[in-house]
Amino acid sequence: MHFASPYYLWLLVLLIPMIGYYVWRSLQGGAAIRISTVEGVTGAPRSIRYYLRHLPFVLRAAAFALLVVALARPQDVEQHAHTETEGIDIVLSIDVSASMLARDFEPDRITAAKQVAASFIADRYGDRIGLVVFGAEAFTQSPLTTDQSTLQTLLARIRSGLIDDSGTAIGNGLATAINRLRESEAKSKVVILLTDGVNNRGQITPMTAAEIAKAQGIRVYTIGVGTEGMAPYPAVDMFGQMTFVNQKVEIDEKTLTAMAELTGGKYFRATDNAKLKAIYDEINTLEKSKVEVSEHITYDERFLAWLLAALGLLVAEFLLARLVLQQIP
């Protein structure tokens, strides 16, 4: 219950002196007459009038309390809220070439990328998200969807070797992501492209794909993954077993930066797990979904019921005092 004028409830404090005065007056006694002895009436039974003698005051005090509550205007409050969400369509384009198995991240680049992407997806409730993977070629792992459970399952299945991983087709990876957003009607469309190398395969150059993205109003955030200097890369030894060999990390940062700037996005460099997580957190902040909440509040006055209850108690007190508990002055 809500009170429109709650400060009137302070009047209830007046009940304290009212009760105090009534108790004091009762102890003082009423009118009296002198008689020689009370032996003849000491054994007389007490009538109902004796037990009801304080009821009029109780009714009067209760009526006063109800009148104060009515004066404070009790109200029923009904809230109606309507939420409108304007989501963002996002495609994550992830490099799965063999170099993504490098161990400069824990446990390796591709696993770290999947873990951070999973956390990013979980934070994008209401947005449609798709997955694209690319190596020497590119394909769609998941179309745009709001089904986070299915999306997380498909993300977990991403691994190096899923497609031809003998090269890195950054242009194809971006072009495939753009194709997923081609029919999107969302007001905000975003591609987050993550790679650890240089474009050396594919039919579409990275800048050509970036120009297509710009023409379609798609922002591209690019992430270069790899430590500074040397990193242990996977290699096959003479016995056909996989081993790791230290090689220089080569990321085409100039092209990745140009792609992002052309489309209104931003380029990031991740050198470890913590930095990669911070990059996704920053993108999550930059690309906020629009949520509009309209609220309508209805107040229904309830003071009349309290007022009528108070008047009823006053009438009951009057009738009780005049008809049942009539006293001789």
Sequence and secondary structure as in RCSB ss.txt:
>XXXX:A:sequence
MHFASPYYLWLLVLLIPMIGYYVWRSLQGGAAIRISTVEGVTGAPRSIRYYLRHLPFVLRAAAFALLVVALARPQ
DVEQHAHTETEGIDIVLSIDVSASMLARDFEPDRITAAKQVAASFIADRYGDRIGLVVFGAEAFTQSPLTTDQST
LQTLLARIRSGLIDDSGTAIGNGLATAINRLRESEAKSKVVILLTDGVNNRGQITPMTAAEIAKAQGIRVYTIGV
GTEGMAPYPAVDMFGQMTFVNQKVEIDEKTLTAMAELTGGKYFRATDNAKLKAIYDEINTLEKSKVEVSEHITYD
ERFLAWLLAALGLLVAEFLLARLVLQQIP
>XXXX:A:secstr
 EESSGGGGGGGGGHHHHHHHHHHHHHH       S  TTTTT    HHHHTTTHHHHHHHHHHHHHHHHHT EE
EEEEEEEEEEE  EEEEEEE SGGGG TTSSS HHHHHHHHHHHHHHH TT EEEEEEESSSEEEEEEEES HHH
HHHHHHT  TTSS  SS  HHHHHHHHHHHHTT   S EEEEEEESS   SSSS HHHHHHHHHHTTEEEEEEEE
  SSEEEEEEE TTS EEEEEEE    HHHHHHHHHHHT  EEEE SHHHHHHHHHHHHHHS  EEEEEEEEEEE
E HHHHHHHHHHHHHHHHHIIIIIS    
